[in-house]
Amino acid sequence: MFPKEFLWGGAIAANQCEGAFQEGGKGISVADVMPHGVAEPPTDEPVLSNLKLEGIDFYHRYEEDIKLFAEMGFKALRLSIAWSRIFPRGDEKTPNEQGLAFYDAVFDECAKYNIEPIVTLSHYETPLYLVKKYNGFLSRRTIQFFVHYAEVVFERYKGKVKYWLTFNEINSVLTEPLLSGGIWKQNTTKAERIQTIHHELVASALAVSMGHRISSDLRIGCMVLALPIYPYSPNPDDIIETMKKNNENYLFTDVQVKGEYPYYYQRWLEENNVKIKTEPDDMQLLLNNTVDFISFSYYMSICASSTLASDGKGNLVSSLLNPYLESTEWGWQIDPKGLRYALNQLYDKYQKPLLIAENGLGARDKLIKKADGIYTVEDDYRIDYLKKHLLQVEEAIEDGVDVIGYTAWGCIDLVSVSTSQMSKRYGFIYVDRDDNGDGSMKRYRKKSFEWYKEVIASNGKNLHKNK
């Protein structure tokens, strides 16, 4: 049974939905120069083929979209602030008032419908100026710019936003250093990525400290890519390989939740021949400023082998294909029980409240006109996917896991971060825009819209209909 105060809702990101990339005093972000997602190198300047530059025009249509979210009964909306709307270059002392006012309006619109904003400070949108001048978080100087930005928005929105996340999928720095760490330098070494990780962890801890000083009501969490890892076989070598990969992922939550680098960290550094640069107060800072809760994205599980190479084709991660699971067109293997497993793993290890900040199915939806003249998408496949995952969330809650909310990813169709496509759709709401950037931008309710509305209204009870 889901808790009475469960935060049902959805999730979006500024760089994938807002558009208006040159309006309201906004500066250019790293997402604005990645027209093909992570598949190809960035461009020096924004190019018109980048669908994210217009997104789904949330910047001008936020009232319409939030009203649709309210119609579904959302209790929460996870969204991000575009850092370069507040500080166009990233290193200014004075924030951009137009950018601040925009998010005031968005949060006020959420409040009108009693929707709780859950706000990510850095969601794959580091200001491009910081990326090119400082190499993002590879430079320690970027920490002070991030903390100043955090201070400004914490102060500005302290009566409007209670829940904050510092870095989106912070562990993705290991595989996507430009997208996640803002490192402009191509072909980064593992040592550089590890140094960047340390700087982001310090920046996150400083933001937690700042937020708690500004208001004791703020709840500040981390956000990681949850990736349950199964051994490919019972071979002990595969078990050890799985342990090592799990440790690599847990490094981030160990630091942000426990406040210290884990016991296996030193050997990991030695084996990678890495020495990170730290300041004298760094370790105490991490220890004193741990997060209040853990949020994570969950899309798939992976398999680990000591001898076999990856044969999967996932976007941000890939692995050996699990023969017991089906895959989406984009290579994500569908594993609802992996979500229950991830929830239990995280709660057993950390005993902190958990928020599922992203989960959903990307698919090529087809807009149809029904006999009554209404346009919709018959996305039973999405309903089936989400239902199976939410039933496993309920199982985890029955296991005793403290799960405080679920915000389905891409609750309205967005531009994909990994491929910059519109055709990879996750939403309950269809947006009329195609991969060429053509379309009316009109919004249409999919079949899953009404289904999720019933899920929220029944607090999950309708998941058991026709079980």
Secondary structure, 3 states (H helix, E strand, C coil): CCCCCCEEEEECCHHHHCCCCCCCCCCCEHHHHCCCCCCCCCCCCCCCCCHHHCCCCHHHHHHHHHHHHHHHCCCEEEEECCHHHHCCCCCCCCCCHHHHHHHHHHHHHHHHCCCEEEEEEECCCCEHHHHHHHCHHHCCHHHHHHHHHHHHHHHHHCCCCCEEEEECCHHHHHCCHHHHHCCCCCCCCHHHHHHHHHHHHHHHHHHHHHHHHHCCCCEEEEEEEECCEEECCCCHHHHHHHHHHHHHHHHHHHHHHHCCCCCCHHHHHHHCCCCCCCCCCHHHHHHHCCCCEEEEEECCCEEECCCCCCCCCCCCCCCECCCCCCECCCCCECCHHHHHHHHHHHHHHHCCCEEEEECCCCECCCCEECCCCCEECCCHHHHHHHHHHHHHHHHHHHHCCCEEEEEEECCECCCCCCCCCCCCECCCEEECCCCCCCCCCCEEECHHHHHHHHHHHCCCHHHHCCC
